[in-house]
Amino acid sequence: MKKAAVVEASTYTKFGLVKELVLFMQKENYAIIRKLMVLRELTNNYMIPGDACSYYRSLFERMKEFEKCLLLYIHLENDNLFPKAIHMEEGFTKHFIKRKLETNSMFLKKTY
């Protein structure tokens, strides 16, 4: 129990953690995009054969819609959410370091 608390506490104080996680998630997003491209290639760009049954047609239509939604989600993450999260972390880091320096400075003035 204590070990988990120590790991959790140290995780929150590590600078750059958000940026590391964002890079990991972006790699995952690009892997997903590559898989979608393979799926698109295997389905000939979701082309529905003329003799396809309604289930086949429905499947391809839903696959196209799924791809569209997933790509939008990845775009929103990569181009909006992730940069804002990194910016917030950088601002917090600067603020934290500034406060730490001020605190240390005040401590040094009091002791000397």
C-alpha positions in Angstrom: 0.0 0.0 0.0 2.7 2.5 0.9 4.7 1.6 -2.2 1.9 2.5 -4.5 1.4 5.8 -2.7 5.1 6.7 -3.2 5.0 5.8 -6.9 1.8 7.8 -7.4 3.2 10.9 -5.5 6.5 10.8 -7.5 4.6 10.6 -10.8 2.9 13.9 -10.2 6.1 15.7 -9.4 8.0 14.6 -12.5 8.3 17.5 -14.9 7.7 16.6 -18.5 5.4 13.7 -17.7 2.5 15.1 -19.8 4.8 15.6 -22.8 6.1 12.0 -22.5 2.5 10.7 -22.3 1.4 12.8 -25.3 4.3 11.5 -27.4 3.3 7.9 -26.4 -0.4 8.6 -27.3 0.6 10.3 -30.6 2.6 7.2 -31.6 -0.5 5.1 -30.8 -2.7 7.4 -32.9 -0.3 7.1 -35.9 -0.3 3.3 -35.5 -4.2 3.4 -35.6 -4.1 5.5 -38.7 -1.8 3.0 -40.4 -4.2 0.2 -39.5 -7.1 2.2 -40.9 -5.1 2.6 -44.1 -4.7 -1.1 -44.3 -8.4 -1.7 -43.7 -9.2 0.9 -46.4 -6.8 -0.9 -48.8 -8.3 -4.3 -48.1 -11.8 -3.1 -48.7 -10.8 -1.2 -51.9 -11.7 2.1 -50.2 -14.9 0.6 -48.8 -16.2 0.0 -52.3 -19.5 -2.0 -52.1 -19.9 -4.6 -54.8 -23.0 -4.3 -56.9 -24.3 -7.7 -55.7 -23.7 -7.1 -52.0 -26.4 -7.9 -49.5 -27.8 -5.3 -47.1 -25.6 -6.5 -44.3 -22.5 -6.1 -46.4 -23.6 -2.7 -47.4 -24.4 -1.7 -43.8 -21.0 -3.0 -42.6 -19.0 -1.0 -45.1 -21.1 2.2 -44.5 -20.5 1.8 -40.7 -16.8 1.1 -41.3 -16.5 4.4 -43.3 -18.4 6.3 -40.6 -16.2 4.7 -37.9 -13.0 5.8 -39.8 -14.4 9.3 -40.2 -15.2 9.6 -36.5 -11.9 8.1 -35.4 -9.8 10.3 -37.6 -11.7 13.4 -36.3 -11.0 12.3 -32.8 -7.3 11.7 -33.5 -7.1 15.2 -35.2 -8.7 16.8 -32.1 -6.3 15.1 -29.8 -3.2 15.7 -31.8 -3.9 19.3 -32.9 -5.9 20.7 -30.0 -5.9 18.7 -26.8 -2.3 17.6 -26.7 -0.7 21.0 -27.4 -2.9 22.6 -24.7 -1.9 19.9 -22.2 1.8 20.4 -22.9 1.4 24.2 -22.7 -0.4 23.9 -19.3 2.3 21.6 -18.0 5.0 24.0 -19.1 3.2 26.9 -17.4 2.8 24.9 -14.2 6.5 23.9 -14.3 7.7 27.5 -14.7 5.3 28.6 -11.9 6.5 25.8 -9.6 10.2 26.5 -10.2 9.7 30.2 -9.7 7.8 29.6 -6.4 10.5 27.1 -5.3 13.2 29.6 -6.0 11.3 32.3 -4.1 10.8 30.0 -1.2 14.5 29.0 -1.1 15.5 32.6 -1.4 13.3 33.6 1.5 14.7 30.7 3.6 18.3 31.7 2.8 17.6 35.3 3.8 16.2 34.2 7.1 19.0 31.9 8.0 21.9 34.2 7.1 
